[in-house]
């Protein structure tokens, strides 16, 4: 693409000169320097040109993403590299920059870029967790993390792997849910639960995967993973008979206080409440 000035109309002028394809669509340009830019924009031919310019730029965005261009490269190409954060907001090219970042987040996740890599790309490497949330590029960080959670599921990452990737592997139970990355852990785990239900995992299998198999009932209630155990059980018992549900929940041989104090009792009552009456 030809070098241009900051002005979007100068960018348009450069494309007029550069693309023979425009001549096929519009004929010879009415203006070669766009000194009457405003009048040109209001003209029918001007509107058609700007539609074509948009079409070209959306394709250019896809090319930049495919070629793995950096955000700084794209800023420079869009003549936004010397703009202040405030000036960028009013740039006519901001929509192309935003589209590039949005599309790039998925490609970064597919390429296996680390969280630190992406923080650096987005200029967040020196920001605190709170500052990241208020950053102008937080939206794209959030999108990247969401795509990454999906990729971790597809790649068969273990729960421990994901905790480590998110920097949550050494957190206390109390700090776990308060961590800024918990939302991505939650997204990963919710997708894992769906996979377990489809794969025929048993309650005991899932307890072990969640690290709940060695915990007492009281300690288990405090685990951040009990939520996913509950989700799994809710899906698991949905279409079972009453007797099968009791057996699945480990309640079939219990009575009295042992039954009332069992951690799975609430799932049994939830099942009964939602169960359709026998005809």
N, C-alpha and C positions, 0 to 999 in steps of 0.2 A: 504494500500500500504506500502511495506517495506521501512524503513528509508534508505536513500542513501546519498552519498556525492553530492557536487555541480555538479560534472561532469556528463553530460548527458549520457555518456557511462556507468557510474556506476549505473545510474538509470535504464538503459536498462538491465544491469547485474542482478539487483535486480528482475526485472520482469521475466528474464529467470528462476530464482530460484523459483519464487513465483507462476507462472501460469503453471499448468499442460496442459492447453489448447494449449500452445505454442508447446509442444512436439507433439501434434496431427497434428499441421500445419507444423512443421519444423523438427521433429525428435529431437534427443538429441542435445543440443547446441555444436557447435564446440569449443567455448571458454567459460570458466566459470568465468573468471575474466576480459575478454576483454583487456588483456595486449597488444594485437595487434589490437587495436580498428580501426585504419585507414585501415588496410588490411581487417578487417572484414566488414567494411562499404562498401568497394569496391567489396566484394564477392557477388555472387548471393544470397546466404543464408542471408548475412548481409542486403542486400537491402530488402529482403522479411521480415526480422525481423523488420526493421525500418518502413516498411509499416504497419505491425501489431501494432507496438508501437504507431504509429500515430492514428490508428483506436481505440486502447484502450484509448488513451488520450482524443480523441474527446468524447468518451462515458463518460469518467471520468468528463469532463467539464460539460456535461449535468447533471450528478449526483450531482456535487457541486452546480449547479444552483438550481436544484430541492430541495436539502436539505437546501437551504438558507445559504450556507457558505459565510463568509465574504471575501473581497479581501485580507485581511491580512492572513487569513487561507490558501487561495489558493497560495499566494506568498510563504508561508512557505512550502507547499506541493511540490511546483515546485522548491524549493531551490533557490528562488529569494529574500528572505526576507532580506538578508544581502548585497545585491548588491546595488551599487550606481545607480543613474538614468542613467548614461552613460553606465555602465556595463550591465544594464538590456536590453539595446537596442540590445546587441549582444548575449543575452542568447538564446540558442536553444529552451527554453521553453516559450519564450515571446509570441509566437503565441497562445499557450494554455491559457495564462493569458489574452490576448486580447480577445480571443473568449469567455472566461468566463464572462468578464465584459460586452461585447456586448450583450450576451444572458441574463445576469442578469438585464440589464436595463429594459427590458420588464416585467420581473417578479417583479421588485421593483414597477413599475407603477401599475401592477395588484394588488399587495398587499397593495396599497395605502400608500406607504412610502412617507413621506413629503420631500419637497425640502431640508430642513435642514438635515434630516436623510441621504439623498444621498450625500449631500456635505460632511458630516462627513465620510461616507463610502469611498469616493473618496479622502479624505484628503484635502478638499477645504473649510472647515468650517471657516477658518481664512483669506481666500483670498478675495480681493476686486473684484468687477465685472470685471474690466480690467484684473486682475491677473488670474481669472478663465479662461478667454478666451485663455490665453497662457499656461495654465496648461497642463501637459502631459495627464491628464485624462479628458480634456474638451470634447473630442469626446463622451465619455460615459455619461457625464452630459447632453450633447446636445441630445443624443439618449433617455435618460430617460425623459427629458422634452418633447420631441416629443411624446413619448408613453403616457405621462401623459395628454397631450392636448387631445389625442384621448379618453382616459379614462374619462376625464371630460365631453366630449360630450356624451359618452355612459351612464354616470351616471346622465345626466340631470342637470349638474351644471349651475347655472345662470351666467350671465355676471359679476355681482357684486361679486359672489363667486370666480370666476377665477381671477378677478382683485386683490382680497384680497390674494389669494393663491400665486400670482406672486409678491406681494408687490407693486402693482401699483394703489391701491385704493385711495391713497391720493395725487397722482401726478397732477401737473397742466397740462393743455392741451399741452403747449409747451414742457414739459418734457416727456410726455407720449410716443411719438414715438421714443424718444432718449434713452429710458430705455433698458437695456440689455435683459430684458425679453419680449420686445415687439414682437419679432419673434414668441414666443410661444402663446401669446395672439392672434396674427394674424392667426396662424394656427388653433387655437380653433374657432375663429370667422368665418373663411372661411368655416370650416366644419359645423358650425351652420347655415350659409346662405344656404348651400346645404340642410340641414334638413328642413329649413323653406319653401324652394321652393317645396320640396316633400310633405310637410304637408298641403299645401294650405293656408298658412298664407297670410293675405292681407297686402297691403302697410301700412295701419294704424297700424296693429298689429306690424309690424316690426319697424316702427318709434317709437312706445312706448317701445318695447323691447330694442332698441338702445338708449333710452333716448333722442330722437330727437323731440318728439311730442310737447314739450313746448318751443322749440327754434325758434327764428326768422330765416329767410332764410340766413341772413348774418352770424349769430352765428353758424348755422348748418354747414356751409361750413368749419368752423374751427375745428369741432369736429373730433377726430380720428375715430369715428364710421361712418362717412359719407361714407367712402370707402365701408363698408359692406351694407349700404343702396343702394349705386350705384350698387354693385354686385347683390343684390337681385332684384332690378328693372330691370336690364339687363336680368336676367333669367326669371323674371315674365312676361315681355311684349313680349318675343321672338316670341310667336306663336299667338298673339292677332291681331285683326283687328285694323285699324287706330282709329275708334271711341272708341273701347274698351280701347285702349292704352291711349287715351286722358282722358277718364273717370278714369282709374286706376291711372293716374298721377295727377289727380285733375286739368286738363287743359280744360275740356270740356266746361266750362262756362266762360272761360277767353278770353279776346281779348286785342289788343293794348299793352300798357305798362305793364299791369298786366300779360299778357302772356309772354312777353319778359323778365320780371324780375323774373319769377317763377323759383325756384331751380330745378324743374323737366323738364324744357324746353330742356335741353341738352339731356336728356334721350329720349325725343320725337324725336328730330332730329337724334339721333343715331339710333333709331328704323327705321326711314324713310330711312336712308342711307343704312341699312342692309336688308331692306325689299325687297323681291322678287317682281318684277312688276307683276301686274295682267295679266293673259293670256287672 
